[in-house]
Amino acid sequence: MTIKIGITGSIGMGKTTVALFFKKNGIKVWNADSEVHELYKNGNEGYKKITSIYPQLKNEIEINRKKVSLLIKQKKIDLKKIEKAIHPLLKLSRLKFIQKNQKENILVFEIPLLYETGANKWLDYILSVYCSYETQMKRLSERKNFDKKKISYLLSKQISVMEKNKKANFLINTDQEKIDIENEVKKIINFLEKNG
């Protein structure tokens, strides 16, 4: 049976870096954010569903996430309605990924809002990725289109780091060197292969 492990952590904590180390070590990874990007492209199912609810989001290439954030803040569109349209499609994408890779020993799922969306119910293990507040703010300030307002809005949507860490089976602190992070990932893979 395939072991399903979820990676979560607050924004800017290094989830993607950790997921890449799993990939580098031969583990297949499903990324919730990448899937949403895919669904938002013009012609795809997510695009069709969202623009049927909010025609003002129509765009030649894809739904503009910046515009979505702005309209949510201005209370012109409802985030819950968008989530209601997207979540079933994400679930379908995830199930297809599991089906396609059913011969794999371990599958990784990178899900920022893991607990918030109830993903912990179907996962076997959870890995929480964290770092110091200083490191997190430094990383976020280096990202494009991230100001203090946006950061605090996004953080308000997530349960606290302490809460995530308390509930997780594994923890990785990404304040350390990348080589050390990769070694921790290897230890988790070894543990799952032996104890899964």
BAFI-514577 format. One record per residue (C-alpha): x negated, y, z negated; residue number from 1. Coordinates in steps of 0.02 Angstrom, whole numbers, padded with zeros to 5 digits. Layout:
BAFI-514577
+--------+--------+--------+-----+
:     px :     py :     pz : num :
+--------+--------+--------+-----+
:      X :      Y :      Z : NUM :
...
+--------+--------+--------+-----+
end
This chain:
BAFI-514577
+--------+--------+--------+-----+
:     px :     py :     pz : num :
+--------+--------+--------+-----+
:  00000 :  00000 :  00000 :   1 :
: -00061 :  00175 :  00042 :   2 :
: -00108 :  00286 : -00104 :   3 :
: -00038 :  00462 : -00086 :   4 :
: -00134 :  00600 : -00174 :   5 :
: -00077 :  00782 : -00173 :   6 :
: -00195 :  00931 : -00185 :   7 :
: -00124 :  01085 : -00265 :   8 :
: -00186 :  01244 : -00346 :   9 :
: -00150 :  01428 : -00348 :  10 :
: -00188 :  01538 : -00198 :  11 :
: -00375 :  01566 : -00168 :  12 :
: -00427 :  01423 : -00281 :  13 :
: -00512 :  01319 : -00145 :  14 :
: -00381 :  01188 : -00097 :  15 :
: -00431 :  01191 :  00087 :  16 :
: -00616 :  01172 :  00046 :  17 :
: -00576 :  01018 : -00060 :  18 :
: -00461 :  00947 :  00075 :  19 :
: -00600 :  00969 :  00204 :  20 :
: -00717 :  00864 :  00095 :  21 :
: -00586 :  00725 :  00092 :  22 :
: -00577 :  00737 :  00283 :  23 :
: -00767 :  00736 :  00297 :  24 :
: -00766 :  00573 :  00196 :  25 :
: -00645 :  00488 :  00315 :  26 :
: -00478 :  00524 :  00229 :  27 :
: -00330 :  00586 :  00332 :  28 :
: -00255 :  00751 :  00270 :  29 :
: -00082 :  00826 :  00295 :  30 :
: -00078 :  01014 :  00266 :  31 :
:  00089 :  01098 :  00224 :  32 :
:  00031 :  01272 :  00279 :  33 :
: -00033 :  01210 :  00448 :  34 :
:  00133 :  01121 :  00477 :  35 :
:  00230 :  01281 :  00438 :  36 :
:  00120 :  01374 :  00565 :  37 :
:  00162 :  01241 :  00693 :  38 :
:  00348 :  01250 :  00656 :  39 :
:  00345 :  01441 :  00673 :  40 :
:  00282 :  01434 :  00854 :  41 :
:  00404 :  01490 :  00987 :  42 :
:  00497 :  01340 :  01058 :  43 :
:  00472 :  01232 :  00904 :  44 :
:  00613 :  01175 :  00791 :  45 :
:  00570 :  01291 :  00645 :  46 :
:  00565 :  01442 :  00760 :  47 :
:  00736 :  01398 :  00832 :  48 :
:  00815 :  01372 :  00661 :  49 :
:  00747 :  01532 :  00583 :  50 :
:  00782 :  01646 :  00731 :  51 :
:  00961 :  01579 :  00738 :  52 :
:  00982 :  01643 :  00558 :  53 :
:  00876 :  01800 :  00580 :  54 :
:  00870 :  01854 :  00765 :  55 :
:  00760 :  02004 :  00715 :  56 :
:  00616 :  01880 :  00691 :  57 :
:  00613 :  01831 :  00876 :  58 :
:  00440 :  01845 :  00951 :  59 :
:  00357 :  01786 :  01112 :  60 :
:  00222 :  01684 :  01024 :  61 :
:  00280 :  01638 :  00849 :  62 :
:  00370 :  01703 :  00697 :  63 :
:  00264 :  01841 :  00624 :  64 :
:  00227 :  01793 :  00443 :  65 :
:  00178 :  01971 :  00398 :  66 :
:  00347 :  02033 :  00458 :  67 :
:  00434 :  01894 :  00360 :  68 :
:  00342 :  01947 :  00199 :  69 :
:  00387 :  02129 :  00228 :  70 :
:  00572 :  02094 :  00262 :  71 :
:  00582 :  01981 :  00108 :  72 :
:  00508 :  02121 :  00000 :  73 :
:  00633 :  02244 :  00076 :  74 :
:  00772 :  02117 :  00037 :  75 :
:  00824 :  02118 :  00221 :  76 :
:  00804 :  01930 :  00235 :  77 :
:  00822 :  01792 :  00105 :  78 :
:  00672 :  01678 :  00075 :  79 :
:  00786 :  01540 :  00010 :  80 :
:  00875 :  01531 :  00178 :  81 :
:  00708 :  01516 :  00269 :  82 :
:  00650 :  01380 :  00149 :  83 :
:  00815 :  01288 :  00171 :  84 :
:  00786 :  01287 :  00359 :  85 :
:  00602 :  01238 :  00351 :  86 :
:  00593 :  01110 :  00208 :  87 :
:  00688 :  00969 :  00298 :  88 :
:  00573 :  00992 :  00450 :  89 :
:  00419 :  00987 :  00338 :  90 :
:  00484 :  00828 :  00258 :  91 :
:  00508 :  00749 :  00429 :  92 :
:  00331 :  00798 :  00482 :  93 :
:  00263 :  00722 :  00321 :  94 :
:  00359 :  00559 :  00344 :  95 :
:  00294 :  00545 :  00523 :  96 :
:  00117 :  00571 :  00458 :  97 :
:  00140 :  00433 :  00327 :  98 :
:  00216 :  00316 :  00457 :  99 :
:  00077 :  00349 :  00582 : 100 :
: -00058 :  00316 :  00451 : 101 :
:  00020 :  00172 :  00355 : 102 :
: -00136 :  00065 :  00374 : 103 :
: -00243 :  00193 :  00281 : 104 :
: -00291 :  00157 :  00100 : 105 :
: -00279 :  00339 :  00047 : 106 :
: -00185 :  00488 :  00118 : 107 :
: -00206 :  00667 :  00057 : 108 :
: -00071 :  00801 :  00056 : 109 :
: -00121 :  00983 :  00035 : 110 :
:  00033 :  01066 : -00039 : 111 :
:  00016 :  01238 : -00120 : 112 :
:  00191 :  01234 : -00200 : 113 :
:  00179 :  01050 : -00248 : 114 :
:  00273 :  01054 : -00414 : 115 :
:  00386 :  01196 : -00358 : 116 :
:  00453 :  01090 : -00214 : 117 :
:  00462 :  00926 : -00313 : 118 :
:  00325 :  00839 : -00212 : 119 :
:  00255 :  00765 : -00374 : 120 :
:  00403 :  00642 : -00371 : 121 :
:  00339 :  00547 : -00218 : 122 :
:  00151 :  00564 : -00241 : 123 :
:  00046 :  00433 : -00334 : 124 :
: -00087 :  00554 : -00396 : 125 :
: -00110 :  00742 : -00408 : 126 :
: -00272 :  00838 : -00396 : 127 :
: -00270 :  01017 : -00461 : 128 :
: -00402 :  01134 : -00390 : 129 :
: -00447 :  01287 : -00492 : 130 :
: -00578 :  01422 : -00519 : 131 :
: -00603 :  01575 : -00628 : 132 :
: -00489 :  01726 : -00606 : 133 :
: -00640 :  01828 : -00547 : 134 :
: -00683 :  01703 : -00411 : 135 :
: -00500 :  01692 : -00357 : 136 :
: -00484 :  01883 : -00341 : 137 :
: -00650 :  01896 : -00249 : 138 :
: -00594 :  01764 : -00123 : 139 :
: -00424 :  01844 : -00098 : 140 :
: -00497 :  02019 : -00076 : 141 :
: -00604 :  01949 :  00066 : 142 :
: -00450 :  01886 :  00159 : 143 :
: -00366 :  01990 :  00292 : 144 :
: -00199 :  02073 :  00248 : 145 :
: -00213 :  02037 :  00062 : 146 :
: -00181 :  02183 : -00054 : 147 :
: -00148 :  02181 : -00241 : 148 :
:  00041 :  02189 : -00214 : 149 :
:  00044 :  02038 : -00099 : 150 :
: -00070 :  01939 : -00215 : 151 :
:  00039 :  01969 : -00368 : 152 :
:  00198 :  01930 : -00268 : 153 :
:  00125 :  01763 : -00210 : 154 :
:  00061 :  01720 : -00384 : 155 :
:  00235 :  01755 : -00456 : 156 :
:  00303 :  01614 : -00347 : 157 :
:  00185 :  01484 : -00421 : 158 :
:  00177 :  01398 : -00589 : 159 :
:  00024 :  01443 : -00693 : 160 :
: -00147 :  01365 : -00665 : 161 :
: -00146 :  01298 : -00844 : 162 :
:  00022 :  01213 : -00814 : 163 :
: -00039 :  01135 : -00650 : 164 :
: -00200 :  01074 : -00731 : 165 :
: -00105 :  00997 : -00877 : 166 :
:  00007 :  00895 : -00761 : 167 :
: -00130 :  00836 : -00641 : 168 :
: -00223 :  00668 : -00638 : 169 :
: -00384 :  00747 : -00573 : 170 :
: -00462 :  00920 : -00587 : 171 :
: -00595 :  01003 : -00480 : 172 :
: -00669 :  01171 : -00527 : 173 :
: -00723 :  01260 : -00366 : 174 :
: -00835 :  01386 : -00455 : 175 :
: -00975 :  01261 : -00428 : 176 :
: -01086 :  01231 : -00277 : 177 :
: -01007 :  01148 : -00124 : 178 :
: -01119 :  00996 : -00140 : 179 :
: -01053 :  00969 : -00318 : 180 :
: -00873 :  00991 : -00259 : 181 :
: -00902 :  00859 : -00125 : 182 :
: -00978 :  00741 : -00254 : 183 :
: -00821 :  00759 : -00360 : 184 :
: -00713 :  00720 : -00208 : 185 :
: -00818 :  00563 : -00177 : 186 :
: -00793 :  00509 : -00359 : 187 :
: -00604 :  00526 : -00339 : 188 :
: -00607 :  00425 : -00176 : 189 :
: -00710 :  00288 : -00263 : 190 :
: -00590 :  00285 : -00410 : 191 :
: -00438 :  00271 : -00296 : 192 :
: -00518 :  00133 : -00193 : 193 :
: -00556 :  00032 : -00350 : 194 :
: -00399 :  00069 : -00452 : 195 :
: -00267 :  00108 : -00322 : 196 :
+--------+--------+--------+-----+
end
